[in-house]
């Protein structure tokens, strides 16, 4: 889960595994695989970093093939 902030300043948590896209219009819009959309105060880069940190914490990126490494030693 990642914590993000609505435009009204209220923070909420979002399951990062369901994020399909993050776009800036200039407000940052997060679209989930379910089709729900959220507009947040964080920048696109901040959301991307939070998702990356979350994936590392749950070890989604621990598989060398998911990281893009060809040979596992």
PQR file of N, CA, C, O and H, with PARSE charges and radii, in Angstrom:
ATOM      1  N   UNK A   1       0.848  -1.177   0.000 -0.4000 1.5000
ATOM      2  CA  UNK A   1       0.000   0.000   0.000 -0.0000 2.0000
ATOM      3  C   UNK A   1       0.892   1.237   0.000  0.5500 1.7000
ATOM      4  O   UNK A   1       1.962   1.258   0.608 -0.5500 1.4000
ATOM      5  N   UNK A   2       0.423   2.261  -0.695 -0.4000 1.5000
ATOM      6  CA  UNK A   2       1.124   3.541  -0.694 -0.0000 2.0000
ATOM      7  C   UNK A   2       0.168   4.612  -0.186  0.5500 1.7000
ATOM      8  O   UNK A   2      -1.046   4.514  -0.363 -0.5500 1.4000
ATOM      9  H   UNK A   2      -0.447   2.244  -1.189  0.4000 1.0000
ATOM     10  N   UNK A   3       0.730   5.626   0.442 -0.4000 1.5000
ATOM     11  CA  UNK A   3      -0.093   6.732   0.922 -0.0000 2.0000
ATOM     12  C   UNK A   3       0.032   7.888  -0.058  0.5500 1.7000
ATOM     13  O   UNK A   3       1.136   8.304  -0.411 -0.5500 1.4000
ATOM     14  H   UNK A   3       1.716   5.705   0.586  0.4000 1.0000
ATOM     15  N   UNK A   4      -1.104   8.398  -0.489 -0.4000 1.5000
ATOM     16  CA  UNK A   4      -1.167   9.556  -1.386 -0.0000 2.0000
ATOM     17  C   UNK A   4      -2.184  10.541  -0.827  0.5500 1.7000
ATOM     18  O   UNK A   4      -2.915  10.221   0.111 -0.5500 1.4000
ATOM     19  H   UNK A   4      -2.000   8.061  -0.202  0.4000 1.0000
ATOM     20  N   UNK A   5      -2.232  11.741  -1.402 -0.4000 1.5000
ATOM     21  CA  UNK A   5      -3.056  12.813  -0.855 -0.0000 2.0000
ATOM     22  C   UNK A   5      -4.038  13.324  -1.904  0.5500 1.7000
ATOM     23  O   UNK A   5      -3.652  13.672  -3.020 -0.5500 1.4000
ATOM     24  H   UNK A   5      -1.638  12.001  -2.164  0.4000 1.0000
ATOM     25  N   UNK A   6      -5.312  13.363  -1.525 -0.4000 1.5000
ATOM     26  CA  UNK A   6      -6.336  13.932  -2.408 -0.0000 2.0000
ATOM     27  C   UNK A   6      -6.102  15.428  -2.543  0.5500 1.7000
ATOM     28  O   UNK A   6      -5.345  16.009  -1.765 -0.5500 1.4000
ATOM     29  H   UNK A   6      -5.626  13.081  -0.619  0.4000 1.0000
ATOM     30  N   UNK A   7      -6.738  16.053  -3.517 -0.4000 1.5000
ATOM     31  CA  UNK A   7      -6.577  17.487  -3.733 -0.0000 2.0000
ATOM     32  C   UNK A   7      -7.064  18.310  -2.543  0.5500 1.7000
ATOM     33  O   UNK A   7      -6.609  19.436  -2.344 -0.5500 1.4000
ATOM     34  H   UNK A   7      -7.353  15.581  -4.149  0.4000 1.0000
ATOM     35  N   UNK A   8      -7.993  17.753  -1.743 -0.4000 1.5000
ATOM     36  CA  UNK A   8      -8.481  18.471  -0.566 -0.0000 2.0000
ATOM     37  C   UNK A   8      -7.546  18.344   0.636  0.5500 1.7000
ATOM     38  O   UNK A   8      -7.850  18.856   1.713 -0.5500 1.4000
ATOM     39  H   UNK A   8      -8.363  16.838  -1.905  0.4000 1.0000
ATOM     40  N   UNK A   9      -6.394  17.656   0.457 -0.4000 1.5000
ATOM     41  CA  UNK A   9      -5.409  17.522   1.524 -0.0000 2.0000
ATOM     42  C   UNK A   9      -5.553  16.281   2.374  0.5500 1.7000
ATOM     43  O   UNK A   9      -4.725  16.040   3.253 -0.5500 1.4000
ATOM     44  H   UNK A   9      -6.147  17.240  -0.419  0.4000 1.0000
ATOM     45  N   UNK A  10      -6.584  15.487   2.136 -0.4000 1.5000
ATOM     46  CA  UNK A  10      -6.808  14.289   2.935 -0.0000 2.0000
ATOM     47  C   UNK A  10      -6.002  13.113   2.369  0.5500 1.7000
ATOM     48  O   UNK A  10      -6.112  12.776   1.190 -0.5500 1.4000
ATOM     49  H   UNK A  10      -7.256  15.683   1.422  0.4000 1.0000
ATOM     50  N   UNK A  11      -5.194  12.502   3.235 -0.4000 1.5000
ATOM     51  CA  UNK A  11      -4.356  11.371   2.827 -0.0000 2.0000
ATOM     52  C   UNK A  11      -5.180  10.079   2.824  0.5500 1.7000
ATOM     53  O   UNK A  11      -6.104   9.918   3.622 -0.5500 1.4000
ATOM     54  H   UNK A  11      -5.104  12.776   4.193  0.4000 1.0000
ATOM     55  N   UNK A  12      -4.831   9.165   1.920 -0.4000 1.5000
ATOM     56  CA  UNK A  12      -5.456   7.845   1.901 -0.0000 2.0000
ATOM     57  C   UNK A  12      -4.440   6.846   1.363  0.5500 1.7000
ATOM     58  O   UNK A  12      -3.449   7.222   0.738 -0.5500 1.4000
ATOM     59  H   UNK A  12      -4.080   9.296   1.272  0.4000 1.0000
ATOM     60  N   UNK A  13      -4.701   5.576   1.616 -0.4000 1.5000
ATOM     61  CA  UNK A  13      -3.793   4.535   1.140 -0.0000 2.0000
ATOM     62  C   UNK A  13      -4.414   3.828  -0.055  0.5500 1.7000
ATOM     63  O   UNK A  13      -5.632   3.686  -0.165 -0.5500 1.4000
ATOM     64  H   UNK A  13      -5.506   5.270   2.124  0.4000 1.0000
ATOM     65  N   UNK A  14      -3.534   3.392  -0.941 -0.4000 1.5000
ATOM     66  CA  UNK A  14      -3.949   2.797  -2.198 -0.0000 2.0000
ATOM     67  C   UNK A  14      -3.099   1.550  -2.418  0.5500 1.7000
ATOM     68  O   UNK A  14      -1.889   1.569  -2.191 -0.5500 1.4000
ATOM     69  H   UNK A  14      -2.544   3.507  -0.851  0.4000 1.0000
ATOM     70  N   UNK A  15      -3.733   0.476  -2.857 -0.4000 1.5000
ATOM     71  CA  UNK A  15      -2.987  -0.745  -3.142 -0.0000 2.0000
ATOM     72  C   UNK A  15      -2.244  -0.559  -4.458  0.5500 1.7000
ATOM     73  O   UNK A  15      -2.859  -0.506  -5.523 -0.5500 1.4000
ATOM     74  H   UNK A  15      -4.716   0.461  -3.041  0.4000 1.0000
ATOM     75  N   UNK A  16      -0.928  -0.460  -4.379 -0.4000 1.5000
ATOM     76  CA  UNK A  16      -0.098  -0.173  -5.552 -0.0000 2.0000
ATOM     77  C   UNK A  16      -0.144  -1.291  -6.584  0.5500 1.7000
ATOM     78  O   UNK A  16       0.178  -1.058  -7.749 -0.5500 1.4000
ATOM     79  H   UNK A  16      -0.429  -0.502  -3.514  0.4000 1.0000
ATOM     80  N   UNK A  17      -0.530  -2.482  -6.195 -0.4000 1.5000
ATOM     81  CA  UNK A  17      -0.595  -3.589  -7.148 -0.0000 2.0000
ATOM     82  C   UNK A  17      -1.693  -3.388  -8.185  0.5500 1.7000
ATOM     83  O   UNK A  17      -1.657  -4.008  -9.247 -0.5500 1.4000
ATOM     84  H   UNK A  17      -0.792  -2.672  -5.249  0.4000 1.0000
ATOM     85  N   UNK A  18      -2.659  -2.537  -7.895 -0.4000 1.5000
ATOM     86  CA  UNK A  18      -3.772  -2.297  -8.808 -0.0000 2.0000
ATOM     87  C   UNK A  18      -3.579  -1.066  -9.697  0.5500 1.7000
ATOM     88  O   UNK A  18      -4.465  -0.722 -10.479 -0.5500 1.4000
ATOM     89  H   UNK A  18      -2.688  -2.033  -7.032  0.4000 1.0000
ATOM     90  N   UNK A  19      -2.429  -0.404  -9.582 -0.4000 1.5000
ATOM     91  CA  UNK A  19      -2.192   0.788 -10.399 -0.0000 2.0000
ATOM     92  C   UNK A  19      -1.858   0.365 -11.829  0.5500 1.7000
ATOM     93  O   UNK A  19      -0.942  -0.422 -12.069 -0.5500 1.4000
ATOM     94  H   UNK A  19      -1.708  -0.683  -8.947  0.4000 1.0000
ATOM     95  N   UNK A  20      -2.623   0.906 -12.758 -0.4000 1.5000
ATOM     96  CA  UNK A  20      -2.374   0.624 -14.173 -0.0000 2.0000
ATOM     97  C   UNK A  20      -1.575   1.750 -14.821  0.5500 1.7000
ATOM     98  O   UNK A  20      -0.603   1.496 -15.534 -0.5500 1.4000
ATOM     99  H   UNK A  20      -3.367   1.544 -12.563  0.4000 1.0000
ATOM    100  N   UNK A  21      -1.988   3.007 -14.572 -0.4000 1.5000
ATOM    101  CA  UNK A  21      -1.262   4.152 -15.136 -0.0000 2.0000
ATOM    102  C   UNK A  21      -1.197   5.294 -14.132  0.5500 1.7000
ATOM    103  O   UNK A  21      -2.050   5.433 -13.256 -0.5500 1.4000
ATOM    104  H   UNK A  21      -2.777   3.213 -13.993  0.4000 1.0000
ATOM    105  N   UNK A  22      -0.153   6.109 -14.291 -0.4000 1.5000
ATOM    106  CA  UNK A  22      -0.002   7.354 -13.542 -0.0000 2.0000
ATOM    107  C   UNK A  22       0.327   8.413 -14.579  0.5500 1.7000
ATOM    108  O   UNK A  22       1.310   8.299 -15.311 -0.5500 1.4000
ATOM    109  H   UNK A  22       0.540   5.996 -15.004  0.4000 1.0000
ATOM    110  N   UNK A  23      -0.518   9.461 -14.635 -0.4000 1.5000
ATOM    111  CA  UNK A  23      -0.348  10.499 -15.645 -0.0000 2.0000
ATOM    112  C   UNK A  23      -0.483  11.873 -15.013  0.5500 1.7000
ATOM    113  O   UNK A  23      -1.152  12.032 -13.992 -0.5500 1.4000
ATOM    114  H   UNK A  23      -1.317   9.553 -14.040  0.4000 1.0000
ATOM    115  N   UNK A  24       0.151  12.861 -15.619 -0.4000 1.5000
ATOM    116  CA  UNK A  24       0.043  14.243 -15.155 -0.0000 2.0000
ATOM    117  C   UNK A  24      -0.683  15.063 -16.210  0.5500 1.7000
ATOM    118  O   UNK A  24      -0.312  15.038 -17.384 -0.5500 1.4000
ATOM    119  H   UNK A  24       0.695  12.731 -16.449  0.4000 1.0000
ATOM    120  N   UNK A  25      -1.735  15.801 -15.790 -0.4000 1.5000
ATOM    121  CA  UNK A  25      -2.567  16.553 -16.749 -0.0000 2.0000
ATOM    122  C   UNK A  25      -2.724  18.035 -16.472  0.5500 1.7000
ATOM    123  O   UNK A  25      -3.555  18.525 -17.237 -0.5500 1.4000
ATOM    124  H   UNK A  25      -2.036  15.821 -14.836  0.4000 1.0000
ATOM    125  N   UNK A  26      -2.237  18.838 -15.692 -0.4000 1.5000
ATOM    126  CA  UNK A  26      -1.025  18.724 -14.901 -0.0000 2.0000
ATOM    127  C   UNK A  26      -1.229  18.043 -13.556  0.5500 1.7000
ATOM    128  O   UNK A  26      -0.248  17.601 -12.957 -0.5500 1.4000
ATOM    129  H   UNK A  26      -1.562  18.440 -15.071  0.4000 1.0000
ATOM    130  N   UNK A  27      -2.476  17.934 -13.043 -0.4000 1.5000
ATOM    131  CA  UNK A  27      -2.669  17.181 -11.796 -0.0000 2.0000
ATOM    132  C   UNK A  27      -2.370  15.713 -12.062  0.5500 1.7000
ATOM    133  O   UNK A  27      -2.585  15.209 -13.164 -0.5500 1.4000
ATOM    134  H   UNK A  27      -3.272  18.292 -13.529  0.4000 1.0000
ATOM    135  N   UNK A  28      -1.876  15.043 -11.043 -0.4000 1.5000
ATOM    136  CA  UNK A  28      -1.513  13.640 -11.204 -0.0000 2.0000
ATOM    137  C   UNK A  28      -2.752  12.772 -11.066  0.5500 1.7000
ATOM    138  O   UNK A  28      -3.465  12.834 -10.065 -0.5500 1.4000
ATOM    139  H   UNK A  28      -1.701  15.452 -10.147  0.4000 1.0000
ATOM    140  N   UNK A  29      -2.993  11.968 -12.082 -0.4000 1.5000
ATOM    141  CA  UNK A  29      -4.135  11.043 -12.092 -0.0000 2.0000
ATOM    142  C   UNK A  29      -3.618   9.614 -12.037  0.5500 1.7000
ATOM    143  O   UNK A  29      -2.773   9.214 -12.838 -0.5500 1.4000
ATOM    144  H   UNK A  29      -2.414  11.918 -12.896  0.4000 1.0000
ATOM    145  N   UNK A  30      -4.139   8.848 -11.078 -0.4000 1.5000
ATOM    146  CA  UNK A  30      -3.806   7.431 -10.948 -0.0000 2.0000
ATOM    147  C   UNK A  30      -5.018   6.640 -11.415  0.5500 1.7000
ATOM    148  O   UNK A  30      -6.125   6.840 -10.915 -0.5500 1.4000
ATOM    149  H   UNK A  30      -4.825   9.172 -10.428  0.4000 1.0000
ATOM    150  N   UNK A  31      -4.811   5.747 -12.370 -0.4000 1.5000
ATOM    151  CA  UNK A  31      -5.883   4.883 -12.862 -0.0000 2.0000
ATOM    152  C   UNK A  31      -5.589   3.457 -12.413  0.5500 1.7000
ATOM    153  O   UNK A  31      -4.491   2.941 -12.625 -0.5500 1.4000
ATOM    154  H   UNK A  31      -3.912   5.585 -12.776  0.4000 1.0000
ATOM    155  N   UNK A  32      -6.579   2.830 -11.792 -0.4000 1.5000
ATOM    156  CA  UNK A  32      -6.427   1.456 -11.333 -0.0000 2.0000
ATOM    157  C   UNK A  32      -6.892   0.474 -12.406  0.5500 1.7000
ATOM    158  O   UNK A  32      -7.567   0.861 -13.359 -0.5500 1.4000
ATOM    159  H   UNK A  32      -7.470   3.249 -11.620  0.4000 1.0000
ATOM    160  N   UNK A  33      -6.530  -0.784 -12.246 -0.4000 1.5000
ATOM    161  CA  UNK A  33      -6.945  -1.815 -13.195 -0.0000 2.0000
ATOM    162  C   UNK A  33      -8.458  -1.986 -13.197  0.5500 1.7000
ATOM    163  O   UNK A  33      -9.013  -2.539 -14.146 -0.5500 1.4000
ATOM    164  H   UNK A  33      -5.981  -1.099 -11.472  0.4000 1.0000
ATOM    165  N   UNK A  34      -9.128  -1.524 -12.161 -0.4000 1.5000
ATOM    166  CA  UNK A  34     -10.583  -1.604 -12.074 -0.0000 2.0000
ATOM    167  C   UNK A  34     -11.265  -0.475 -12.847  0.5500 1.7000
ATOM    168  O   UNK A  34     -12.482  -0.492 -13.031 -0.5500 1.4000
ATOM    169  H   UNK A  34      -8.677  -1.074 -11.390  0.4000 1.0000
ATOM    170  N   UNK A  35     -10.472   0.516 -13.304 -0.4000 1.5000
ATOM    171  CA  UNK A  35     -11.025   1.661 -14.005 -0.0000 2.0000
ATOM    172  C   UNK A  35     -11.226   2.882 -13.121  0.5500 1.7000
ATOM    173  O   UNK A  35     -11.459   3.977 -13.632 -0.5500 1.4000
ATOM    174  H   UNK A  35      -9.483   0.530 -13.155  0.4000 1.0000
ATOM    175  N   UNK A  36     -11.142   2.716 -11.814 -0.4000 1.5000
ATOM    176  CA  UNK A  36     -11.282   3.874 -10.907 -0.0000 2.0000
ATOM    177  C   UNK A  36     -10.111   4.809 -11.097  0.5500 1.7000
ATOM    178  O   UNK A  36      -8.987   4.380 -11.356 -0.5500 1.4000
ATOM    179  H   UNK A  36     -10.953   1.826 -11.399  0.4000 1.0000
ATOM    180  N   UNK A  37     -10.391   6.103 -10.964 -0.4000 1.5000
ATOM    181  CA  UNK A  37      -9.366   7.120 -11.137 -0.0000 2.0000
ATOM    182  C   UNK A  37      -9.294   7.984  -9.886  0.5500 1.7000
ATOM    183  O   UNK A  37     -10.310   8.286  -9.259 -0.5500 1.4000
ATOM    184  H   UNK A  37     -11.304   6.452 -10.753  0.4000 1.0000
ATOM    185  N   UNK A  38      -8.085   8.371  -9.540 -0.4000 1.5000
ATOM    186  CA  UNK A  38      -7.841   9.237  -8.386 -0.0000 2.0000
ATOM    187  C   UNK A  38      -6.936  10.375  -8.820  0.5500 1.7000
ATOM    188  O   UNK A  38      -5.944  10.154  -9.516 -0.5500 1.4000
ATOM    189  H   UNK A  38      -7.260   8.126 -10.049  0.4000 1.0000
ATOM    190  N   UNK A  39      -7.274  11.593  -8.412 -0.4000 1.5000
ATOM    191  CA  UNK A  39      -6.423  12.760  -8.627 -0.0000 2.0000
ATOM    192  C   UNK A  39      -5.725  13.040  -7.301  0.5500 1.7000
ATOM    193  O   UNK A  39      -6.374  13.160  -6.262 -0.5500 1.4000
ATOM    194  H   UNK A  39      -8.079  11.772  -7.847  0.4000 1.0000
ATOM    195  N   UNK A  40      -4.395  13.143  -7.343 -0.4000 1.5000
ATOM    196  CA  UNK A  40      -3.621  13.302  -6.109 -0.0000 2.0000
ATOM    197  C   UNK A  40      -2.677  14.496  -6.219  0.5500 1.7000
ATOM    198  O   UNK A  40      -2.362  14.957  -7.316 -0.5500 1.4000
ATOM    199  H   UNK A  40      -3.868  13.045  -8.187  0.4000 1.0000
ATOM    200  N   UNK A  41      -2.230  14.989  -5.053 -0.4000 1.5000
ATOM    201  CA  UNK A  41      -1.315  16.124  -4.986 -0.0000 2.0000
ATOM    202  C   UNK A  41       0.110  15.747  -5.374  0.5500 1.7000
ATOM    203  O   UNK A  41       0.848  16.583  -5.895 -0.5500 1.4000
ATOM    204  H   UNK A  41      -2.487  14.614  -4.162  0.4000 1.0000
ATOM    205  N   UNK A  42       0.509  14.495  -5.127 -0.4000 1.5000
ATOM    206  CA  UNK A  42       1.871  14.064  -5.420 -0.0000 2.0000
ATOM    207  C   UNK A  42       2.149  14.145  -6.925  0.5500 1.7000
ATOM    208  O   UNK A  42       1.241  13.997  -7.744 -0.5500 1.4000
ATOM    209  H   UNK A  42      -0.090  13.816  -4.704  0.4000 1.0000
ATOM    210  N   UNK A  43       3.397  14.376  -7.269 -0.4000 1.5000
ATOM    211  CA  UNK A  43       3.774  14.392  -8.678 -0.0000 2.0000
ATOM    212  C   UNK A  43       3.830  12.963  -9.210  0.5500 1.7000
ATOM    213  O   UNK A  43       3.839  11.994  -8.451 -0.5500 1.4000
ATOM    214  H   UNK A  43       4.134  14.496  -6.604  0.4000 1.0000
ATOM    215  N   UNK A  44       3.866  12.864 -10.526 -0.4000 1.5000
ATOM    216  CA  UNK A  44       3.978  11.554 -11.166 -0.0000 2.0000
ATOM    217  C   UNK A  44       5.238  10.829 -10.689  0.5500 1.7000
ATOM    218  O   UNK A  44       5.202   9.627 -10.426 -0.5500 1.4000
ATOM    219  H   UNK A  44       3.859  13.651 -11.142  0.4000 1.0000
ATOM    220  N   UNK A  45       6.346  11.555 -10.579 -0.4000 1.5000
ATOM    221  CA  UNK A  45       7.611  10.960 -10.125 -0.0000 2.0000
ATOM    222  C   UNK A  45       7.505  10.502  -8.670  0.5500 1.7000
ATOM    223  O   UNK A  45       8.028   9.440  -8.332 -0.5500 1.4000
ATOM    224  H   UNK A  45       6.375  12.532 -10.793  0.4000 1.0000
ATOM    225  N   UNK A  46       6.851  11.264  -7.809 -0.4000 1.5000
ATOM    226  CA  UNK A  46       6.691  10.871  -6.408 -0.0000 2.0000
ATOM    227  C   UNK A  46       5.873   9.585  -6.301  0.5500 1.7000
ATOM    228  O   UNK A  46       6.209   8.699  -5.516 -0.5500 1.4000
ATOM    229  H   UNK A  46       6.427  12.126  -8.084  0.4000 1.0000
ATOM    230  N   UNK A  47       4.805   9.484  -7.083 -0.4000 1.5000
ATOM    231  CA  UNK A  47       3.985   8.270  -7.070 -0.0000 2.0000
ATOM    232  C   UNK A  47       4.819   7.087  -7.567  0.5500 1.7000
ATOM    233  O   UNK A  47       4.785   6.003  -6.984 -0.5500 1.4000
ATOM    234  H   UNK A  47       4.532  10.204  -7.720  0.4000 1.0000
ATOM    235  N   UNK A  48       5.565   7.310  -8.647 -0.4000 1.5000
ATOM    236  CA  UNK A  48       6.409   6.252  -9.202 -0.0000 2.0000
ATOM    237  C   UNK A  48       7.409   5.749  -8.148  0.5500 1.7000
ATOM    238  O   UNK A  48       7.621   4.544  -8.017 -0.5500 1.4000
ATOM    239  H   UNK A  48       5.593   8.190  -9.120  0.4000 1.0000
ATOM    240  N   UNK A  49       8.014   6.671  -7.404 -0.4000 1.5000
ATOM    241  CA  UNK A  49       8.975   6.294  -6.366 -0.0000 2.0000
ATOM    242  C   UNK A  49       8.290   5.535  -5.235  0.5500 1.7000
ATOM    243  O   UNK A  49       8.849   4.563  -4.726 -0.5500 1.4000
ATOM    244  H   UNK A  49       7.841   7.651  -7.510  0.4000 1.0000
ATOM    245  N   UNK A  50       7.102   5.954  -4.832 -0.4000 1.5000
ATOM    246  CA  UNK A  50       6.367   5.246  -3.776 -0.0000 2.0000
ATOM    247  C   UNK A  50       6.025   3.823  -4.210  0.5500 1.7000
ATOM    248  O   UNK A  50       6.121   2.885  -3.418 -0.5500 1.4000
ATOM    249  H   UNK A  50       6.648   6.743  -5.245  0.4000 1.0000
ATOM    250  N   UNK A  51       5.626   3.671  -5.467 -0.4000 1.5000
ATOM    251  CA  UNK A  51       5.296   2.340  -5.985 -0.0000 2.0000
ATOM    252  C   UNK A  51       6.542   1.471  -6.012  0.5500 1.7000
ATOM    253  O   UNK A  51       6.495   0.306  -5.618 -0.5500 1.4000
ATOM    254  H   UNK A  51       5.548   4.432  -6.109  0.4000 1.0000
ATOM    255  N   UNK A  52       7.656   2.026  -6.474 -0.4000 1.5000
ATOM    256  CA  UNK A  52       8.908   1.269  -6.523 -0.0000 2.0000
ATOM    257  C   UNK A  52       9.330   0.810  -5.121  0.5500 1.7000
ATOM    258  O   UNK A  52       9.729  -0.339  -4.931 -0.5500 1.4000
ATOM    259  H   UNK A  52       7.694   2.972  -6.795  0.4000 1.0000
ATOM    260  N   UNK A  53       9.239   1.711  -4.151 -0.4000 1.5000
ATOM    261  CA  UNK A  53       9.586   1.370  -2.764 -0.0000 2.0000
ATOM    262  C   UNK A  53       8.667   0.270  -2.237  0.5500 1.7000
ATOM    263  O   UNK A  53       9.123  -0.662  -1.575 -0.5500 1.4000
ATOM    264  H   UNK A  53       8.915   2.645  -4.305  0.4000 1.0000
ATOM    265  N   UNK A  54       7.375   0.384  -2.532 -0.4000 1.5000
ATOM    266  CA  UNK A  54       6.413  -0.640  -2.104 -0.0000 2.0000
ATOM    267  C   UNK A  54       6.767  -1.991  -2.710  0.5500 1.7000
ATOM    268  O   UNK A  54       6.789  -2.999  -2.004 -0.5500 1.4000
ATOM    269  H   UNK A  54       7.005   1.142  -3.070  0.4000 1.0000
ATOM    270  N   UNK A  55       7.046  -2.022  -4.022 -0.4000 1.5000
ATOM    271  CA  UNK A  55       7.406  -3.280  -4.689 -0.0000 2.0000
ATOM    272  C   UNK A  55       8.657  -3.890  -4.067  0.5500 1.7000
ATOM    273  O   UNK A  55       8.738  -5.108  -3.909 -0.5500 1.4000
ATOM    274  H   UNK A  55       7.028  -1.203  -4.596  0.4000 1.0000
ATOM    275  N   UNK A  56       9.633  -3.056  -3.714 -0.4000 1.5000
ATOM    276  CA  UNK A  56      10.847  -3.563  -3.075 -0.0000 2.0000
ATOM    277  C   UNK A  56      10.545  -4.134  -1.694  0.5500 1.7000
ATOM    278  O   UNK A  56      11.111  -5.156  -1.307 -0.5500 1.4000
ATOM    279  H   UNK A  56       9.567  -2.066  -3.842  0.4000 1.0000
ATOM    280  N   UNK A  57       9.656  -3.479  -0.952 -0.4000 1.5000
ATOM    281  CA  UNK A  57       9.310  -3.945   0.385 -0.0000 2.0000
ATOM    282  C   UNK A  57       8.608  -5.293   0.355  0.5500 1.7000
ATOM    283  O   UNK A  57       8.839  -6.126   1.232 -0.5500 1.4000
ATOM    284  H   UNK A  57       9.196  -2.649  -1.267  0.4000 1.0000
ATOM    285  N   UNK A  58       7.761  -5.520  -0.631 -0.4000 1.5000
ATOM    286  CA  UNK A  58       7.052  -6.797  -0.723 -0.0000 2.0000
ATOM    287  C   UNK A  58       7.800  -7.781  -1.617  0.5500 1.7000
ATOM    288  O   UNK A  58       7.305  -8.869  -1.911 -0.5500 1.4000
ATOM    289  H   UNK A  58       7.574  -4.843  -1.343  0.4000 1.0000
ATOM    290  N   UNK A  59       8.990  -7.390  -2.042 -0.4000 1.5000
ATOM    291  CA  UNK A  59       9.914  -8.210  -2.821 -0.0000 2.0000
ATOM    292  C   UNK A  59       9.360  -8.637  -4.172  0.5500 1.7000
ATOM    293  O   UNK A  59       9.698  -9.711  -4.669 -0.5500 1.4000
ATOM    294  H   UNK A  59       9.393  -6.506  -1.803  0.4000 1.0000
ATOM    295  N   UNK A  60       8.518  -7.812  -4.765 -0.4000 1.5000
ATOM    296  CA  UNK A  60       8.046  -8.071  -6.120 -0.0000 2.0000
ATOM    297  C   UNK A  60       9.223  -7.972  -7.083  0.5500 1.7000
ATOM    298  O   UNK A  60       9.270  -8.685  -8.085 -0.5500 1.4000
ATOM    299  H   UNK A  60       8.243  -6.940  -4.361  0.4000 1.0000
ATOM    300  N   UNK A  61      10.181  -7.082  -6.778 -0.4000 1.5000
ATOM    301  CA  UNK A  61      11.324  -6.884  -7.655 -0.0000 2.0000
ATOM    302  C   UNK A  61      12.508  -7.769  -7.281  0.5500 1.7000
ATOM    303  O   UNK A  61      13.619  -7.539  -7.761 -0.5500 1.4000
ATOM    304  H   UNK A  61      10.143  -6.503  -5.964  0.4000 1.0000
ATOM    305  N   UNK A  62      12.295  -8.782  -6.430 -0.4000 1.5000
ATOM    306  CA  UNK A  62      13.405  -9.631  -6.021 -0.0000 2.0000
ATOM    307  C   UNK A  62      13.742 -10.683  -7.066  0.5500 1.7000
ATOM    308  O   UNK A  62      14.828 -11.261  -7.020 -0.5500 1.4000
ATOM    309  H   UNK A  62      11.393  -8.969  -6.040  0.4000 1.0000
ATOM    310  N   UNK A  63      12.843 -10.948  -8.004 -0.4000 1.5000
ATOM    311  CA  UNK A  63      13.086 -11.924  -9.058 -0.0000 2.0000
ATOM    312  C   UNK A  63      13.943 -11.267 -10.134  0.5500 1.7000
ATOM    313  O   UNK A  63      13.537 -10.248 -10.694 -0.5500 1.4000
ATOM    314  H   UNK A  63      11.961 -10.478  -8.041  0.4000 1.0000
ATOM    315  N   UNK A  64      15.132 -11.825 -10.446 -0.4000 1.5000
ATOM    316  CA  UNK A  64      16.009 -11.193 -11.428 -0.0000 2.0000
ATOM    317  C   UNK A  64      15.365 -11.050 -12.807  0.5500 1.7000
ATOM    318  O   UNK A  64      15.694 -10.114 -13.536 -0.5500 1.4000
ATOM    319  H   UNK A  64      15.462 -12.653  -9.992  0.4000 1.0000
ATOM    320  N   UNK A  65      14.467 -11.942 -13.178 -0.4000 1.5000
ATOM    321  CA  UNK A  65      13.806 -11.855 -14.476 -0.0000 2.0000
ATOM    322  C   UNK A  65      12.847 -10.665 -14.522  0.5500 1.7000
ATOM    323  O   UNK A  65      12.675 -10.056 -15.578 -0.5500 1.4000
ATOM    324  H   UNK A  65      14.199 -12.703 -12.586  0.4000 1.0000
ATOM    325  N   UNK A  66      12.218 -10.324 -13.389 -0.4000 1.5000
ATOM    326  CA  UNK A  66      11.341  -9.159 -13.332 -0.0000 2.0000
ATOM    327  C   UNK A  66      12.135  -7.862 -13.366  0.5500 1.7000
ATOM    328  O   UNK A  66      11.635  -6.834 -13.825 -0.5500 1.4000
ATOM    329  H   UNK A  66      12.357 -10.819 -12.531  0.4000 1.0000
ATOM    330  N   UNK A  67      13.386  -7.910 -12.874 -0.4000 1.5000
ATOM    331  CA  UNK A  67      14.245  -6.725 -12.889 -0.0000 2.0000
ATOM    332  C   UNK A  67      14.876  -6.514 -14.255  0.5500 1.7000
ATOM    333  O   UNK A  67      15.493  -5.475 -14.489 -0.5500 1.4000
ATOM    334  H   UNK A  67      13.792  -8.745 -12.501  0.4000 1.0000
ATOM    335  N   UNK A  68      14.734  -7.482 -15.169 -0.4000 1.5000
ATOM    336  CA  UNK A  68      15.294  -7.343 -16.500 -0.0000 2.0000
ATOM    337  C   UNK A  68      16.669  -7.977 -16.644  0.5500 1.7000
ATOM    338  O   UNK A  68      17.331  -7.801 -17.667 -0.5500 1.4000
ATOM    339  H   UNK A  68      14.233  -8.326 -14.978  0.4000 1.0000
ATOM    340  N   UNK A  69      17.101  -8.714 -15.626 -0.4000 1.5000
ATOM    341  CA  UNK A  69      18.396  -9.381 -15.703 -0.0000 2.0000
ATOM    342  C   UNK A  69      18.214 -10.722 -16.390  0.5500 1.7000
ATOM    343  O   UNK A  69      17.311 -11.485 -16.048 -0.5500 1.4000
ATOM    344  H   UNK A  69      16.563  -8.857 -14.795  0.4000 1.0000
ATOM    345  N   UNK A  70      19.063 -11.006 -17.347 -0.4000 1.5000
ATOM    346  CA  UNK A  70      18.949 -12.235 -18.128 -0.0000 2.0000
ATOM    347  C   UNK A  70      19.454 -13.458 -17.363  0.5500 1.7000
ATOM    348  O   UNK A  70      18.770 -14.478 -17.286 -0.5500 1.4000
ATOM    349  H   UNK A  70      19.798 -10.386 -17.625  0.4000 1.0000
ATOM    350  N   UNK A  71      20.652 -13.344 -16.802 -0.4000 1.5000
ATOM    351  CA  UNK A  71      21.279 -14.489 -16.148 -0.0000 2.0000
ATOM    352  C   UNK A  71      21.196 -14.381 -14.645  0.5500 1.7000
ATOM    353  O   UNK A  71      21.587 -13.370 -14.061 -0.5500 1.4000
ATOM    354  H   UNK A  71      21.208 -12.515 -16.864  0.4000 1.0000
ATOM    355  N   UNK A  72      20.689 -15.422 -14.021 -0.4000 1.5000
ATOM    356  CA  UNK A  72      20.644 -15.490 -12.565 -0.0000 2.0000
ATOM    357  C   UNK A  72      21.852 -16.286 -12.114  0.5500 1.7000
ATOM    358  O   UNK A  72      22.016 -17.443 -12.501 -0.5500 1.4000
ATOM    359  H   UNK A  72      20.372 -16.243 -14.495  0.4000 1.0000
ATOM    360  N   UNK A  73      22.697 -15.676 -11.298 -0.4000 1.5000
ATOM    361  CA  UNK A  73      23.913 -16.364 -10.861 -0.0000 2.0000
ATOM    362  C   UNK A  73      23.745 -16.946  -9.498  0.5500 1.7000
ATOM    363  O   UNK A  73      24.672 -17.562  -8.971 -0.5500 1.4000
ATOM    364  H   UNK A  73      22.563 -14.737 -10.984  0.4000 1.0000
TER
END
